[in-house]
Amino acid sequence: MQIEQNLIAKIKEHSLFAVLLDPDSSESDVFSEIGNMAFESGADLILVGGSLMGHANLPKKVAELKAQISIPIILFPGGASQVVQGFDAMLFTSLISGRNPQYLIDEQLRGGLMVKAFGIEAFPTAYILINSGPATSVEYISNTKPIPANKPKLTMAHAIAAELMGMRWTYLEAGSGAEDPVPLEHIILTRKATHLNIIAGGGITTPQDASVRVKAGANVIVTGTIWEHNLDMRLMREFAEAVHNS
C-alpha cells in the first residue's frame, strides 16, 4: 500500500493533479511527451486508461515513461483484459452507478487474479458515471446509464454504499471528452457524507473548473482529452497550481 499511503499523505497537504493518458488516442511519442510534460508541470500522478486500450506494447510504453519520470503511473482499467504488468499501482474499480453485472463484479473477478499474480498495488475504487450531455465512450462500452446531473443525492447514496462496502476511493466521472464536468453538488454531497478520497474527472477544461471542484471537496482532479490536442506546458502548470493552491 506504499503508493496509496504516499498519495493520501500528500492529500492532507493539498489536492492532487493527475493527467490521464489514453493509449487509444495517443501515438507512442505523444504518450511519452504528455507524460513528461505532466511531470515537469507539477502533476502528482499519471493515470493510464481508455475504453479499449488495444495496445499489445502498452507495458513497453509504460516502462519507457517510468524511466523518464518519478511520479506514480497508475492503471485505470476499463476491464480485466487491460490489466498488465509494469504499473506502480491501479484503481481497482467497480462501476457502481450502473446495473450491468459485467462491470459490477464479472470483470473484477477475472482481473483480480491477474492483479494478485502481478503483485500490483490496488486502490478499491467506486466508479460513478454522471451524465454530462451526449453519450460518452464509457457509457456505450459499459452499456450502463449515468446518474442524472440533477440528481446529486443519488451519487451521494452510491458513495455511502461504497464506503460501507470497504472502498477507499470514488471516481466521479463525467466521461472522456465530456461537454460538462461533474456538477459541484455531486462532489459537495459526497464529501459531506463520506470520508472517501474523491477523484473528479471528465470535462474539466480550465484551471477554474479544477479549482472550484477542489473547493467543493475533490481530492484529485483529472484532465486528459484537453492534452491530446494542446501540448501547452504553461496551461498545464496553471492547472497544477490551481489544484494545489485551492
N, C-alpha and C positions, 0 to 999 in steps of 0.2 A: 504493500500500500504506500510505498515511498512517494510516487508521483502524486497520488491523490492527496496525501498528507501535506506535501510541499505546496500544492495549489491552494488547499484550504488555509494554510498558514499565510499565504500571500493575500487571500481574500480578506483576511482580518485587517490587512493594511489598506487595501483598495480593491475595487472590482478589476477583473481581468479582461484583457482584449485578446480575442482569438481570431485568426484568419483561417477560413475554410478553403482547402484546395480540393478541387474536383478533377480527378484524373480523366473523367469522360469529357471534360470541357477544355482541358489544357494539354498542349503538347509538352513533351518532356522538358524542353528548355524553358517554357513559360512556367511550368510547375515549379521548377527549381528557382526561377527568377522571382516569382511571387513569394516563395518560401524564404528566400534570402532577404527580400525587401521587408517582409514581416519581421524578421529577426532584427534587422538594422533599424526598423522604425519603432521598436519597443513593444512588439506583441509579446504576450506572455506564453502563448502556446499556439500550436498549429493543429487543426483538425483536418483529417483526410477522409472524404466521404462523397458519395454520389448515389443516385438511384440505380445505376447499372454497374459501374466500375469494372468494365470488362477488359482489364489490362493484366495480362499474364506477367508483365515485367514490373508490376507495382512494387514488390519488395525491393527490387533493384533501385527504382526511383527514390523510394523512401530512404534506403541505405545511403545513396549518394547525397541526399539532402541532409541526413543526420551527420554526415562527415563534415558539413559546412557550417552548421548552426548548433547552438547549445540550449535551445528551448525544447520542451517536450513536443513530440509529434504523436498525436493521439488518433486512433482509428475511430471513425464514426460510421459504422457499417449499416447498410440497408438490408442485410440478410446474411445468413450463415456462409454463403459462398464467398463473401468478401473478407472473411477472417483469414488473414495471412500473417506470417512471421515478419518481424522487423520493427514493429511499433513499440514505443515506450509504454503505452497503455491503450485502453479502448473504453468507449462508452458502451456498456452492455445494456442496450435499450429494449424496452417493451413499448409498443405503440398503444398505450392505454386509452387514448382518445377514440380509437376505432374498436370495432367489434369483430374484426377478422382474426380468427384464432391463429392463422399463419404467422401474424406479426405480434400476437399477444404471447404465444408460447412455442409454436412449432419451430420457428427459426432459431429461437433461443435454445431449444432442446438440441438441435443439430450443431449450432455454433458453440455451445458450451463445452462440448467435448474437445473441440479444437483449441478453444481458449485455454483449457486446462493443459492440454498436450503441449502447446507452445509456451506456456508459462506467462501469458500476457496478463498484466495487472488490469483488472476490470472495475469500472465505476458503475454500480447499479443505477440505471437512469430511466425515469419515466418520460417517455417521448409523447408530447401532447401537440397535436397539429391543430392550428387555429386558422379559421377562414380568413383569406386575405384578398378575395376577389376571384379571378379566374382560377380554374383547377390547376394545381401545381403537379410537378412530376411525382412527388411522393404520394400525393392523393391518388393519382392514376395508378401507379405501380402497386400501392398497398391495397387498393380497392376499399378505401375507408373514407368516411365523411369527416371533415374537420369540425371542431367545435365552432358554432356561430360566433362571429366577432362581437355581437351584442349580448353574449351570454357568459360573462366572466365568472359567474358563480359556478358554472359547470367546470371550468378549468380549475378553480379552487377545490371543488369536490373531488375531482380526479387526483389532484396533487395530494390532498389529505389521505386518500386511499393508498396512494403510492408510498407515502411516508409510513403509514401504519403497516404496510407490507415489507418495510425494511429498506426501501430505496433511499439513497442519499442525495441524488441529483434529479432535477427535472429540466427537460429541454422544451421550452415553449417556442414552437416553430411556426412561422408564417409560410415557410416554403422557399426553396431556392428561386431567386428572381421574383419574389412576391411583389405585388403592386403596393401593398401596405404592410408595415411592420406589425408585430404583435401589439394590440391595443394596451395602453398603460394599465387599465383597470384589471386586466388579467394578471399582470405582474404584481400590482398592489395587493390584490386579494390573496394571491398565492403566498406572498411574503408575510402578510398578517397571520395567515392560518397555519403556516408550516415553518420548519427550520431547514427545509431543503435548500441546497445550493441551486440557484435558478440561473439557467442558461437561456438567453434570448437571442433568436436569430431569424433571418429572413426579412428582406425588405428594408433593412437599415442602410440608408444611403448617404446620410450626412452625420458629421460629428454630433450635431444637435439631437438627431434621432437616438444616437447612442447615449448621450448624456442624460436625457430625460428618462430613459429606461433604467439607467443606473440609479438615478434618484428615486425611481419607483420601487426599486428593490432587486434588480437583476445583479447577480454576482459575476456573470460572464457575458460579454457581448460578442456575437459572432458576425463577421462580414465575409462575403465570399464572391458572389457574382460580380459585384462592382469592380473587382480587381482583374477580372478576366479580360476587360476591355479598357482598363485605365490603370496603367502602371505608374501611379503618381505617388512618389515617396513622400512628398510634402503632405498630401491629403491623408495618407496612412498614418503619418506621425500625428496629425491633428486628431484622428480617431483615437489613437493610443492615449494622447494627452487628455482628451475629453473623458474617456473611460476612467483613467487613473485619478483624475482630479475632481470628478463629480461627487 
